[in-house]
Structure formats: structure tokens, C-alpha cells
């Protein structure tokens, strides 16, 4: 059997992912009790309902998120999100929160998913998670573009410095169809491992962001 490592946060009713955006509402559309009258005795079903913004939990950004004419979730290629050869870059937040280009030099990154392990996910669902979080610099994004990476992921609140309203990292990567996964979790489980990465959203038209089940497939 393949060895999988789950890298996603669980989406729960009422939990905020991004301060200022609403938390998801998860409830019954059809409860088991209400379904009893629709089926034979002992046969019940639950149909759930969820109301949420697309930036919830661990999610992927595709070009439409930043650019009106960019590809949406329905138009990204499966080869961009599934079983990607990957590399883990460790940049502990205790050492720096501004992750510069020096962390990506002299590494074989071409066509790989680059996952940045800062350890910030330990602050998930705390006020600290939203403030002074690790991020990539504009220069780092330019190096990743030059090295033709496949995807960039981070276990932080945002891949950009949220104090910079121009969002240079999103702008550079998404303009060039390099997908972004934010709010990753459990990246420490990948230290020293050889793995592939997948982050699978549903195929939705006219959306640029959506939660994913992000996971690693450990290779022997």
C-alpha cells in the first residue's frame, strides 16, 4: 500500500481561516430524523449543507483568483495538481519570516512542487496565526519563476506579506500559471522523505480559489 501523509487542516463549522472573512457554516439540509419519513423503517440519510467563502481551510489559488482572464478551477490541468515530484524547503519562522531568494538557490526545483515548511501551522486557530506570519519576498517569487517550478505551497497564513497590498508573490506566480497552496499543515512529517504532492480541488467554473485535500505520497 502507498504511504500517504495528510497535509490539510480540517474544515469545521465556525472556524475562521482568514481574519475578516466569514467562517464556514456546516449544517444539515436533510437531517437523519427528517429523512425517516422518506424511506423504509431503519433507512436514513443525511444531506449536508455548507456555506463558506472559497478561501477556507487549506486551499489552492489558480490564476483567476488574481486575474480576470486567468484560468479558473475548471481549467487547470490535472498534471498541475496531482502526484507532483516535490521538494521540502525548511525555513523555521523563529529564524526569519521574510523568506528570500537565498533559500531557493542551488537547488533542483524545475517542474517540482516546492513546499515551504516554516512551522507556522502550529498557530492555526489562534490570533497569532494572522499576525507577522512567514511569507515569500518578491525576489523569491522571481527565482521560483526562473527555475520553472510547478507549484508553491506554504504552511502559513499567506504566501505574501499581507502588509503589502500589491501582493507581488501572488501576482508573479499566478500570472505565469504557477499555482499556490496556502495554509498547509503537518509538513514536519515530510522532513527527510522523498515524496510526491497532490492538492485536489473540485472542478468549479468561475472560481479561482477553493479548499483542497492536500497530501503527500511517500516514495520508497
DRENTOR-225111 format. One record per residue: residue number from 1; x, y, z of N, C-alpha, C in turn. Coordinates in nm, 4 decimals. Example, Ala and Ser with C-alpha at 12.3 -4.5 7.8 and 13.67 -1.06 7.14 Angstrom:
residues 2
{atom 1,{1.3190,-0.5690,0.7800},{1.2300,-0.4500,0.7800},{1.3200,-0.3300,0.7800}};
{atom 2,{1.2850,-0.2250,0.7080},{1.3670,-0.1060,0.7140},{1.2900,0.0030,0.7870}};
//
This chain:
residues 220
{atom 1,{0.0831,-0.1200,0.0000},{0.0000,0.0000,0.0000},{0.0866,0.1251,0.0000}};
{atom 2,{0.0373,0.2306,-0.0644},{0.1077,0.3573,-0.0644},{0.0965,0.4219,0.0736}};
{atom 3,{0.1992,0.4967,0.1094},{0.2012,0.5674,0.2368},{0.1659,0.7136,0.2112}};
{atom 4,{0.0490,0.7565,0.2590},{0.0026,0.8931,0.2385},{0.0215,0.9753,0.3666}};
{atom 5,{0.0510,1.1034,0.3500},{0.0591,1.1963,0.4622},{-0.0380,1.3109,0.4350}};
{atom 6,{-0.1350,1.3269,0.5204},{-0.2351,1.4327,0.5054},{-0.1726,1.5666,0.5439}};
{atom 7,{-0.1858,1.6660,0.4576},{-0.1253,1.7973,0.4784},{-0.2300,1.9079,0.4886}};
{atom 8,{-0.3546,1.8700,0.5140},{-0.4653,1.9661,0.5164},{-0.5149,1.9914,0.6583}};
{atom 9,{-0.5630,2.1125,0.6802},{-0.6404,2.1414,0.8003},{-0.7830,2.0915,0.7803}};
{atom 10,{-0.8461,2.0463,0.8879},{-0.9863,2.0057,0.8829},{-1.0756,2.1300,0.8833}};
{atom 11,{-1.1712,2.1335,0.7923},{-1.2672,2.2446,0.7885},{-1.3794,2.2138,0.8865}};
{atom 12,{-1.3996,2.3030,0.9813},{-1.5003,2.2823,1.0850},{-1.5965,2.4011,1.0892}};
{atom 13,{-1.7173,2.3736,1.1299},{-1.8177,2.4777,1.1457},{-1.7667,2.5867,1.2399}};
{atom 14,{-1.7689,2.7105,1.1919},{-1.7355,2.8242,1.2772},{-1.5887,2.8591,1.2856}};
{atom 15,{-1.4992,2.7803,1.2240},{-1.3565,2.8096,1.2333},{-1.3134,2.9062,1.1230}};
{atom 16,{-1.2465,3.0134,1.1634},{-1.2028,3.1171,1.0700},{-1.0660,3.0827,1.0131}};
{atom 17,{-1.0539,3.0915,0.8814},{-0.9262,3.0698,0.8141},{-0.8525,3.2007,0.7938}};
{atom 18,{-0.9255,3.3043,0.7542},{-0.8656,3.4326,0.7176},{-0.9433,3.5425,0.7888}};
{atom 19,{-0.8763,3.6117,0.8786},{-0.9455,3.7133,0.9580},{-1.0081,3.8187,0.8669}};
{atom 20,{-1.1349,3.8464,0.8919},{-1.2103,3.9393,0.8092},{-1.3042,3.8696,0.7127}};
{atom 21,{-1.2802,3.7397,0.6900},{-1.3704,3.6600,0.6063},{-1.4552,3.5710,0.6962}};
{atom 22,{-1.5786,3.5414,0.6571},{-1.6668,3.4630,0.7444},{-1.6224,3.3182,0.7586}};
{atom 23,{-1.6545,3.2618,0.8716},{-1.6288,3.1199,0.8964},{-1.7335,3.0357,0.8235}};
{atom 24,{-1.7013,2.9109,0.7934},{-1.7995,2.8258,0.7269},{-1.9152,2.7904,0.8203}};
{atom 25,{-2.0317,2.7731,0.7602},{-2.1495,2.7235,0.8318},{-2.1797,2.5850,0.7754}};
{atom 26,{-2.1674,2.4841,0.8590},{-2.1886,2.3452,0.8168},{-2.3088,2.2914,0.8942}};
{atom 27,{-2.4080,2.2445,0.8225},{-2.5307,2.2012,0.8887},{-2.6033,2.0974,0.8026}};
{atom 28,{-2.7151,2.0498,0.8518},{-2.7993,1.9574,0.7753},{-2.8866,2.0347,0.6775}};
{atom 29,{-2.8967,1.9863,0.5577},{-3.0042,2.0264,0.4673},{-3.1210,1.9309,0.4883}};
{atom 30,{-3.0875,1.8012,0.4939},{-3.1848,1.6987,0.5315},{-3.1238,1.6186,0.6457}};
{atom 31,{-3.1849,1.6249,0.7629},{-3.1322,1.5507,0.8781},{-3.1761,1.4049,0.8714}};
{atom 32,{-3.1107,1.3209,0.9475},{-3.1484,1.1798,0.9527},{-3.2907,1.1625,1.0073}};
{atom 33,{-3.3246,1.2452,1.1073},{-3.4592,1.2365,1.1645},{-3.5642,1.2727,1.0591}};
{atom 34,{-3.5366,1.3813,0.9856},{-3.6333,1.4236,0.8833},{-3.6406,1.3258,0.7667}};
{atom 35,{-3.5340,1.2514,0.7450},{-3.5339,1.1572,0.6328},{-3.6112,1.0290,0.6639}};
{atom 36,{-3.6428,1.0063,0.7902},{-3.7108,0.8811,0.8283},{-3.8438,0.8642,0.7550}};
{atom 37,{-3.9110,0.9747,0.7310},{-4.0428,0.9647,0.6672},{-4.0351,0.9428,0.5167}};
{atom 38,{-3.9146,0.9500,0.4627},{-3.8965,0.9342,0.3185},{-3.8570,0.7931,0.2775}};
{atom 39,{-3.8133,0.7118,0.3760},{-3.7603,0.5790,0.3445},{-3.8231,0.4744,0.4347}};
{atom 40,{-3.7919,0.3504,0.4070},{-3.8418,0.2412,0.4904},{-3.7828,0.2498,0.6308}};
{atom 41,{-3.8494,0.1860,0.7240},{-3.8069,0.1858,0.8633},{-3.6621,0.1379,0.8751}};
{atom 42,{-3.5798,0.2163,0.9447},{-3.4402,0.1794,0.9644},{-3.3462,0.2317,0.8574}};
{atom 43,{-3.4016,0.2947,0.7544},{-3.3188,0.3507,0.6470},{-3.3220,0.5026,0.6561}};
{atom 44,{-3.2073,0.5624,0.6856},{-3.1989,0.7089,0.6954},{-3.0767,0.7591,0.6184}};
{atom 45,{-3.0847,0.8850,0.5798},{-2.9733,0.9506,0.5125},{-2.9574,1.0915,0.5684}};
{atom 46,{-2.8375,1.1452,0.5541},{-2.8118,1.2849,0.5852},{-2.7606,1.3534,0.4599}};
{atom 47,{-2.8193,1.4675,0.4265},{-2.7668,1.5519,0.3194},{-2.7209,1.6816,0.3847}};
{atom 48,{-2.5938,1.7099,0.3713},{-2.5367,1.8261,0.4375},{-2.5416,1.9511,0.3529}};
{atom 49,{-2.5214,2.0628,0.4177},{-2.5165,2.1927,0.3511},{-2.3999,2.2707,0.4102}};
{atom 50,{-2.3223,2.3353,0.3230},{-2.2117,2.4177,0.3709},{-2.2158,2.5527,0.3015}};
{atom 51,{-2.2029,2.6568,0.3801},{-2.1929,2.7928,0.3277},{-2.0567,2.8468,0.3677}};
{atom 52,{-1.9767,2.8841,0.2683},{-1.8417,2.9309,0.3005},{-1.7851,3.0143,0.1872}};
{atom 53,{-1.6873,3.0974,0.2201},{-1.6077,3.1622,0.1165},{-1.5071,3.0594,0.0654}};
{atom 54,{-1.4592,3.0814,-0.0552},{-1.3711,2.9812,-0.1161},{-1.2328,2.9770,-0.0510}};
{atom 55,{-1.1948,3.0831,0.0184},{-1.0681,3.0847,0.0926},{-1.0904,3.0290,0.2322}};
{atom 56,{-1.1083,2.8985,0.2395},{-1.1377,2.8319,0.3663},{-1.0504,2.7083,0.3799}};
{atom 57,{-0.9951,2.6884,0.4986},{-0.9116,2.5719,0.5225},{-0.7820,2.5789,0.4436}};
{atom 58,{-0.7306,2.4640,0.4046},{-0.6145,2.4563,0.3165},{-0.6667,2.4706,0.1741}};
{atom 59,{-0.6214,2.5725,0.1011},{-0.6821,2.5973,-0.0301},{-0.5783,2.6282,-0.1371}};
{atom 60,{-0.6236,2.6130,-0.2610},{-0.5388,2.6390,-0.3771},{-0.5821,2.7678,-0.4448}};
{atom 61,{-0.4835,2.8437,-0.4922},{-0.5081,2.9622,-0.5738},{-0.4676,2.9316,-0.7169}};
{atom 62,{-0.5560,2.9592,-0.8106},{-0.5207,2.9487,-0.9514},{-0.5327,3.0878,-1.0143}};
{atom 63,{-0.4896,3.1075,-1.1390},{-0.4773,3.2423,-1.1953},{-0.6021,3.3299,-1.1851}};
{atom 64,{-0.7222,3.2728,-1.1964},{-0.8450,3.3520,-1.1919},{-0.8613,3.4250,-1.0582}};
{atom 65,{-0.7995,3.3754,-0.9544},{-0.8052,3.4404,-0.8230},{-0.7476,3.5823,-0.8306}};
{atom 66,{-0.6440,3.5987,-0.9120},{-0.5764,3.7288,-0.9225},{-0.6100,3.8022,-1.0520}};
{atom 67,{-0.6348,3.7265,-1.1588},{-0.6511,3.7870,-1.2908},{-0.7840,3.7466,-1.3537}};
{atom 68,{-0.8581,3.8444,-1.3994},{-0.9908,3.8199,-1.4565},{-0.9859,3.7246,-1.5752}};
{atom 69,{-0.8793,3.7310,-1.6542},{-0.8682,3.6445,-1.7713},{-0.7858,3.5182,-1.7440}};
{atom 70,{-0.7551,3.4918,-1.6174},{-0.6765,3.3739,-1.5820},{-0.7607,3.2479,-1.5763}};
{atom 71,{-0.6941,3.1343,-1.5770},{-0.7646,3.0062,-1.5727},{-0.8311,2.9852,-1.4364}};
{atom 72,{-0.9560,2.9375,-1.4406},{-1.0271,2.9075,-1.3169},{-1.0077,2.7608,-1.2781}};
{atom 73,{-1.0752,2.7191,-1.1741},{-1.0588,2.5819,-1.1236},{-1.0975,2.4766,-1.2263}};
{atom 74,{-1.1913,2.5109,-1.3127},{-1.2373,2.4146,-1.4127},{-1.1376,2.3971,-1.5267}};
{atom 75,{-1.0407,2.4872,-1.5347},{-0.9498,2.4851,-1.6484},{-0.8045,2.4552,-1.6137}};
{atom 76,{-0.7758,2.4308,-1.4868},{-0.6394,2.3903,-1.4545},{-0.6218,2.2431,-1.4904}};
{atom 77,{-0.5005,2.2104,-1.5272},{-0.4677,2.0756,-1.5720},{-0.4432,1.9841,-1.4528}};
{atom 78,{-0.4906,1.8612,-1.4603},{-0.4658,1.7668,-1.3504},{-0.3173,1.7458,-1.3260}};
{atom 79,{-0.2391,1.7604,-1.4318},{-0.0953,1.7465,-1.4168},{-0.0316,1.8565,-1.3342}};
{atom 80,{-0.1070,1.9637,-1.3062},{-0.0571,2.0732,-1.2230},{-0.0843,2.0522,-1.0742}};
{atom 81,{-0.1678,1.9525,-1.0415},{-0.2136,1.9410,-0.9026},{-0.2016,1.7992,-0.8449}};
{atom 82,{-0.1640,1.7019,-0.9266},{-0.1651,1.5636,-0.8793},{-0.0301,1.4948,-0.8997}};
{atom 83,{0.0153,1.4278,-0.7951},{0.1360,1.3442,-0.7996},{0.2569,1.4194,-0.8562}};
{atom 84,{0.2783,1.5412,-0.8053},{0.3902,1.6228,-0.8492},{0.5178,1.5833,-0.7748}};
{atom 85,{0.6260,1.5663,-0.8469},{0.7551,1.5494,-0.7812},{0.7799,1.6735,-0.6966}};
{atom 86,{0.8329,1.6541,-0.5763},{0.8307,1.7642,-0.4801},{0.9609,1.7783,-0.4032}};
{atom 87,{0.9743,1.8951,-0.3413},{1.0872,1.9217,-0.2536},{1.0378,2.0034,-0.1352}};
{atom 88,{1.0907,1.9728,-0.0173},{1.0569,2.0461,0.1048},{1.1702,2.1421,0.1368}};
{atom 89,{1.1357,2.2702,0.1510},{1.2332,2.3731,0.1887},{1.2018,2.4161,0.3313}};
{atom 90,{1.2968,2.3954,0.4224},{1.2751,2.4287,0.5633},{1.3278,2.5683,0.5944}};
{atom 91,{1.2376,2.6552,0.6388},{1.2745,2.7905,0.6809},{1.1973,2.8200,0.8102}};
{atom 92,{1.2490,2.7778,0.9252},{1.1752,2.7960,1.0511},{1.1411,2.9427,1.0773}};
{atom 93,{1.0185,2.9663,1.1177},{0.9745,3.1038,1.1395},{1.0519,3.1715,1.2516}};
{atom 94,{1.1109,3.0919,1.3425},{1.1887,3.1502,1.4520},{1.3149,3.2197,1.4009}};
{atom 95,{1.3598,3.1810,1.2790},{1.4806,3.2413,1.2218},{1.4490,3.3612,1.1336}};
{atom 96,{1.3427,3.3526,1.0556},{1.3025,3.4634,0.9702},{1.1592,3.4436,0.9243}};
{atom 97,{1.0893,3.5546,0.9032},{0.9564,3.5434,0.8432},{0.9583,3.5905,0.6976}};
{atom 98,{1.0610,3.6668,0.6591},{1.0759,3.7111,0.5207},{1.1642,3.6104,0.4476}};
{atom 99,{1.1035,3.5241,0.3687},{1.1747,3.4140,0.3034},{1.2236,3.4621,0.1676}};
{atom 100,{1.3546,3.4844,0.1579},{1.4136,3.5436,0.0390},{1.4631,3.4418,-0.0614}};
{atom 101,{1.5196,3.4929,-0.1691},{1.5623,3.4080,-0.2798},{1.6755,3.3140,-0.2421}};
{atom 102,{1.7535,3.3498,-0.1389},{1.8677,3.2671,-0.0998},{1.8276,3.1267,-0.0589}};
{atom 103,{1.7039,3.1071,-0.0175},{1.6577,2.9749,0.0257},{1.6279,2.8817,-0.0918}};
{atom 104,{1.6307,2.9351,-0.2129},{1.5937,2.8562,-0.3304},{1.7065,2.8439,-0.4328}};
{atom 105,{1.8212,2.9014,-0.4011},{1.9344,2.8946,-0.4919},{2.0054,2.7601,-0.4793}};
{atom 106,{2.0659,2.7167,-0.5875},{2.1461,2.5931,-0.5898},{2.0663,2.4698,-0.5479}};
{atom 107,{1.9392,2.4686,-0.5847},{1.8536,2.3526,-0.5595},{1.7856,2.3123,-0.6908}};
{atom 108,{1.7574,2.1842,-0.7042},{1.6912,2.1324,-0.8244},{1.5397,2.1465,-0.8067}};
{atom 109,{1.4855,2.2529,-0.8628},{1.3440,2.2850,-0.8406},{1.2578,2.2725,-0.9657}};
{atom 110,{1.3169,2.2568,-1.0804},{1.2435,2.2585,-1.2055},{1.1336,2.1529,-1.2084}};
{atom 111,{1.0117,2.1972,-1.2400},{0.8936,2.1125,-1.2537},{0.8523,2.0454,-1.1212}};
{atom 112,{0.8993,2.0974,-1.0086},{0.8645,2.0388,-0.8792},{0.7661,2.1270,-0.8022}};
{atom 113,{0.6885,2.0619,-0.7170},{0.6115,2.1351,-0.6172},{0.7069,2.1715,-0.5045}};
{atom 114,{0.7174,2.2999,-0.4767},{0.8070,2.3489,-0.3728},{0.7223,2.3798,-0.2494}};
{atom 115,{0.7395,2.3007,-0.1437},{0.6635,2.3192,-0.0207},{0.7537,2.3818,0.0847}};
{atom 116,{0.7090,2.4926,0.1404},{0.7906,2.5690,0.2343},{0.7413,2.5429,0.3756}};
{atom 117,{0.8265,2.4777,0.4533},{0.7940,2.4359,0.5900},{0.8505,2.5378,0.6879}};
{atom 118,{0.7613,2.6206,0.7422},{0.8026,2.7229,0.8379},{0.7677,2.6858,0.9823}};
{atom 119,{0.6743,2.5942,0.9994},{0.6254,2.5596,1.1323},{0.5128,2.6485,1.1816}};
{atom 120,{0.4715,2.7454,1.0983},{0.3688,2.8412,1.1415},{0.2334,2.7760,1.1657}};
{atom 121,{0.2098,2.6604,1.1070},{0.0796,2.5952,1.1225},{0.0494,2.5585,1.2678}};
{atom 122,{0.1516,2.5602,1.3534},{0.1266,2.5323,1.4952},{0.0398,2.6400,1.5596}};
{atom 123,{0.0286,2.7549,1.4947},{-0.0535,2.8647,1.5484},{-0.1948,2.8672,1.4890}};
{atom 124,{-0.2296,2.7660,1.4086},{-0.3622,2.7585,1.3475},{-0.4725,2.7753,1.4519}};
{atom 125,{-0.5713,2.8565,1.4194},{-0.6849,2.8852,1.5066},{-0.6461,2.9593,1.6353}};
{atom 126,{-0.5405,3.0400,1.6242},{-0.5056,3.1339,1.7306},{-0.4931,3.2729,1.6674}};
{atom 127,{-0.5012,3.3774,1.7493},{-0.4858,3.5130,1.6968},{-0.3480,3.5342,1.6365}};
{atom 128,{-0.2479,3.4671,1.6912},{-0.1105,3.4828,1.6415},{-0.0976,3.4409,1.4958}};
{atom 129,{-0.1781,3.3449,1.4529},{-0.1675,3.2920,1.3171},{-0.1805,3.4014,1.2109}};
{atom 130,{-0.2577,3.5051,1.2405},{-0.2883,3.6080,1.1423},{-0.1874,3.7231,1.1398}};
{atom 131,{-0.0957,3.7268,1.2354},{-0.0087,3.8432,1.2515},{0.1385,3.8058,1.2359}};
{atom 132,{0.2125,3.8892,1.1628},{0.3575,3.8709,1.1463},{0.3935,3.7289,1.1064}};
{atom 133,{0.3229,3.6777,1.0072},{0.3404,3.5409,0.9614},{0.4526,3.5320,0.8582}};
{atom 134,{0.5102,3.4141,0.8354},{0.6111,3.3967,0.7298},{0.5511,3.4190,0.5919}};
{atom 135,{0.6348,3.4699,0.5011},{0.5904,3.4979,0.3647},{0.7119,3.4963,0.2715}};
{atom 136,{0.6851,3.4862,0.1426},{0.7912,3.4955,0.0426},{0.8102,3.6402,-0.0009}};
{atom 137,{0.9337,3.6758,-0.0335},{0.9599,3.8073,-0.0896},{0.9348,3.8054,-0.2402}};
{atom 138,{0.9247,3.9229,-0.2981},{0.9083,3.9355,-0.4430},{1.0249,3.8695,-0.5151}};
{atom 139,{1.1465,3.8864,-0.4622},{1.2650,3.8281,-0.5246},{1.2606,3.6763,-0.5205}};
{atom 140,{1.2084,3.6212,-0.4133},{1.1945,3.4751,-0.4040},{1.0974,3.4242,-0.5096}};
{atom 141,{0.9865,3.4945,-0.5278},{0.8896,3.4539,-0.6303},{0.9526,3.4575,-0.7689}};
{atom 142,{1.0346,3.5576,-0.7956},{1.1002,3.5688,-0.9258},{1.1967,3.4536,-0.9497}};
{atom 143,{1.2683,3.4116,-0.8456},{1.3604,3.2976,-0.8586},{1.2827,3.1696,-0.8863}};
{atom 144,{1.1718,3.1501,-0.8178},{1.0896,3.0303,-0.8403},{1.0353,3.0283,-0.9827}};
{atom 145,{0.9991,3.1438,-1.0328},{0.9542,3.1524,-1.1715},{1.0678,3.1176,-1.2670}};
{atom 146,{1.1853,3.1727,-1.2421},{1.3014,3.1450,-1.3277},{1.3359,2.9966,-1.3289}};
{atom 147,{1.3175,2.9317,-1.2148},{1.3528,2.7905,-1.2050},{1.2411,2.6985,-1.2521}};
{atom 148,{1.1321,2.7574,-1.2987},{1.0228,2.6831,-1.3612},{0.9644,2.5760,-1.2682}};
{atom 149,{0.9325,2.6174,-1.1469},{0.8689,2.5249,-1.0535},{0.7266,2.4965,-1.0997}};
{atom 150,{0.6679,2.3906,-1.0472},{0.5327,2.3512,-1.0873},{0.4247,2.4144,-1.0000}};
{atom 151,{0.4552,2.4324,-0.8715},{0.3565,2.4776,-0.7728},{0.4341,2.5209,-0.6500}};
{atom 152,{0.3775,2.6133,-0.5739},{0.4413,2.6579,-0.4493},{0.3399,2.6494,-0.3363}};
{atom 153,{0.3789,2.5863,-0.2263},{0.2914,2.5752,-0.1102},{0.3613,2.6240,0.0151}};
{atom 154,{0.2832,2.6702,0.1108},{0.3391,2.7191,0.2369},{0.2432,2.6895,0.3515}};
{atom 155,{0.2973,2.6663,0.4699},{0.2148,2.6358,0.5878},{0.1890,2.7611,0.6708}};
{atom 156,{0.1595,2.8699,0.6025},{0.1419,2.9995,0.6673},{0.0087,3.0617,0.6288}};
{atom 157,{-0.0195,3.1753,0.6889},{-0.1437,3.2488,0.6668},{-0.1558,3.3029,0.5246}};
{atom 158,{-0.0420,3.3375,0.4644},{-0.0432,3.3905,0.3284},{0.0967,3.3786,0.2706}};
{atom 159,{0.1057,3.3522,0.1411},{0.2371,3.3431,0.0778},{0.2979,3.4812,0.0564}};
{atom 160,{0.2149,3.5851,0.0598},{0.2590,3.7240,0.0514},{0.2641,3.7871,0.1898}};
{atom 161,{0.3413,3.8919,0.2008},{0.3351,3.9786,0.3178},{0.2026,4.0543,0.3111}};
{atom 162,{0.1125,4.0293,0.4033},{-0.0212,4.0889,0.3961},{-0.0200,4.2393,0.4232}};
{atom 163,{0.0956,4.2921,0.4648},{0.1078,4.4370,0.4801},{0.1312,4.5056,0.3461}};
{atom 164,{0.1693,4.4266,0.2450},{0.1938,4.4793,0.1101},{0.0693,4.4550,0.0258}};
{atom 165,{-0.0041,4.5603,-0.0016},{-0.1319,4.5473,-0.0703},{-0.1182,4.5168,-0.2199}};
{atom 166,{0.0052,4.5184,-0.2740},{0.0220,4.4843,-0.4157},{0.0304,4.3331,-0.4367}};
{atom 167,{0.0519,4.2570,-0.3298},{0.0598,4.1110,-0.3362},{0.1515,4.0638,-0.4512}};
{atom 168,{0.2805,4.0952,-0.4427},{0.3715,4.0635,-0.5535},{0.3899,3.9146,-0.5801}};
{atom 169,{0.3866,3.8316,-0.4775},{0.4101,3.6882,-0.4980},{0.2926,3.6250,-0.5709}};
{atom 170,{0.1720,3.6535,-0.5250},{0.0537,3.6076,-0.5985},{0.0575,3.6571,-0.7432}};
{atom 171,{0.0926,3.7838,-0.7600},{0.0900,3.8431,-0.8932},{0.1883,3.7757,-0.9875}};
{atom 172,{0.3104,3.7526,-0.9407},{0.4141,3.6914,-1.0250},{0.3802,3.5464,-1.0569}};
{atom 173,{0.3476,3.4699,-0.9543},{0.3258,3.3266,-0.9755},{0.1996,3.3000,-1.0570}};
{atom 174,{0.0885,3.3623,-1.0193},{-0.0376,3.3322,-1.0869},{-0.0418,3.3874,-1.2295}};
{atom 175,{0.0268,3.4961,-1.2543},{0.0338,3.5492,-1.3910},{0.0975,3.4461,-1.4844}};
{atom 176,{0.1859,3.3647,-1.4287},{0.2579,3.2651,-1.5073},{0.2051,3.1233,-1.4837}};
{atom 177,{0.0822,3.1148,-1.4321},{0.0107,2.9882,-1.4134},{0.0831,2.8910,-1.3205}};
{atom 178,{0.1531,2.9474,-1.2222},{0.2126,2.8658,-1.1168},{0.1172,2.8695,-0.9974}};
{atom 179,{0.0610,2.7559,-0.9642},{-0.0427,2.7500,-0.8622},{0.0171,2.7638,-0.7230}};
{atom 180,{-0.0676,2.8089,-0.6314},{-0.0266,2.8342,-0.4932},{-0.1185,2.7567,-0.3990}};
{atom 181,{-0.0610,2.6934,-0.2979},{-0.1407,2.6306,-0.1923},{-0.1003,2.6935,-0.0595}};
{atom 182,{-0.1989,2.7486,0.0113},{-0.1734,2.8149,0.1395},{-0.2398,2.7383,0.2534}};
{atom 183,{-0.1927,2.7669,0.3744},{-0.2451,2.7041,0.4962},{-0.2193,2.5524,0.4973}};
{atom 184,{-0.1037,2.5108,0.4503},{-0.0687,2.3688,0.4615},{-0.0469,2.3326,0.6078}};
{atom 185,{-0.0476,2.2044,0.6343},{-0.0371,2.1537,0.7714},{0.0503,2.0287,0.7725}};
{atom 186,{0.1134,2.0032,0.8845},{0.1824,1.8749,0.9053},{0.3032,1.8545,0.8137}};
{atom 187,{0.3650,1.9623,0.7672},{0.4803,1.9477,0.6786},{0.6004,1.8851,0.7489}};
{atom 188,{0.6038,1.8934,0.8803},{0.7136,1.8311,0.9541},{0.7235,1.6822,0.9317}};
{atom 189,{0.6120,1.6193,0.8954},{0.6116,1.4754,0.8702},{0.6869,1.4388,0.7429}};
{atom 190,{0.7238,1.5391,0.6638},{0.7910,1.5125,0.5356},{0.9418,1.5338,0.5417}};
{atom 191,{0.9928,1.5774,0.6554},{1.1370,1.6030,0.6667},{1.2153,1.4736,0.6400}};
{atom 192,{1.3096,1.4822,0.5485},{1.3918,1.3673,0.5149},{1.3268,1.2653,0.4247}};
{atom 193,{1.2055,1.2950,0.3764},{1.1306,1.2000,0.2943},{1.1361,1.2394,0.1457}};
{atom 194,{1.1276,1.1385,0.0612},{1.1130,1.1571,-0.0829},{0.9649,1.1384,-0.1136}};
{atom 195,{0.9006,1.2378,-0.1752},{0.7550,1.2316,-0.1865},{0.7043,1.3051,-0.3098}};
{atom 196,{0.5819,1.2708,-0.3468},{0.5040,1.3464,-0.4449},{0.3943,1.4219,-0.3722}};
{atom 197,{0.3456,1.5284,-0.4340},{0.2456,1.6145,-0.3705},{0.1218,1.6260,-0.4581}};
{atom 198,{0.0055,1.6237,-0.3930},{-0.1218,1.6440,-0.4613},{-0.2073,1.7408,-0.3805}};
{atom 199,{-0.2819,1.8252,-0.4512},{-0.3753,1.9190,-0.3872},{-0.4952,1.9317,-0.4788}};
{atom 200,{-0.6017,1.8593,-0.4469},{-0.7110,1.8383,-0.5416},{-0.8366,1.9169,-0.5023}};
{atom 201,{-0.8735,2.0174,-0.5829},{-1.0000,2.0876,-0.5618},{-1.1065,2.0307,-0.6544}};
{atom 202,{-1.2333,2.0631,-0.6334},{-1.3370,2.0254,-0.7305},{-1.3239,2.1089,-0.8568}};
{atom 203,{-1.3871,2.0627,-0.9629},{-1.3809,2.1295,-1.0937},{-1.4945,2.2307,-1.1026}};
{atom 204,{-1.4658,2.3542,-1.0573},{-1.5690,2.4581,-1.0477},{-1.5377,2.5714,-1.1437}};
{atom 205,{-1.6351,2.6096,-1.2218},{-1.6189,2.7204,-1.3156},{-1.6338,2.8540,-1.2440}};
{atom 206,{-1.5562,2.9529,-1.2872},{-1.5650,3.0910,-1.2376},{-1.5263,3.1044,-1.0900}};
{atom 207,{-1.4389,3.0173,-1.0445},{-1.3781,3.0327,-0.9127},{-1.2265,3.0186,-0.9269}};
{atom 208,{-1.1545,3.0997,-0.8504},{-1.0091,3.0953,-0.8572},{-0.9436,3.0363,-0.7355}};
{atom 209,{-1.0239,3.0065,-0.6323},{-0.9710,2.9529,-0.5067},{-1.0705,2.8528,-0.4509}};
{atom 210,{-1.0195,2.7458,-0.3907},{-1.1101,2.6507,-0.3260},{-1.0308,2.5594,-0.2324}};
{atom 211,{-1.0948,2.5096,-0.1255},{-1.0283,2.4132,-0.0383},{-0.9838,2.2886,-0.1140}};
{atom 212,{-0.8734,2.2326,-0.0690},{-0.8194,2.1101,-0.1284},{-0.7953,2.0058,-0.0201}};
{atom 213,{-0.7921,1.8807,-0.0629},{-0.7342,1.7753,0.0224},{-0.5888,1.7622,-0.0232}};
{atom 214,{-0.5003,1.8263,0.0469},{-0.3582,1.8237,0.0132},{-0.2928,1.7057,0.0828}};
{atom 215,{-0.2106,1.6332,0.0088},{-0.1431,1.5183,0.0701},{-0.0139,1.4851,-0.0044}};
{atom 216,{0.0724,1.4168,0.0656},{0.1961,1.3671,0.0083},{0.1885,1.2161,-0.0056}};
{atom 217,{0.2486,1.1652,-0.1118},{0.2648,1.0230,-0.1324},{0.4122,0.9916,-0.1135}};
{atom 218,{0.4447,0.9203,-0.0081},{0.5849,0.8900,0.0218},{0.6368,0.7848,-0.0755}};
{atom 219,{0.7542,0.8139,-0.1313},{0.8165,0.7205,-0.2250},{0.9257,0.6423,-0.1536}};
{atom 220,{0.9405,0.5172,-0.1879},{1.0431,0.4332,-0.1261},{1.1793,0.4645,-0.1871}};
//
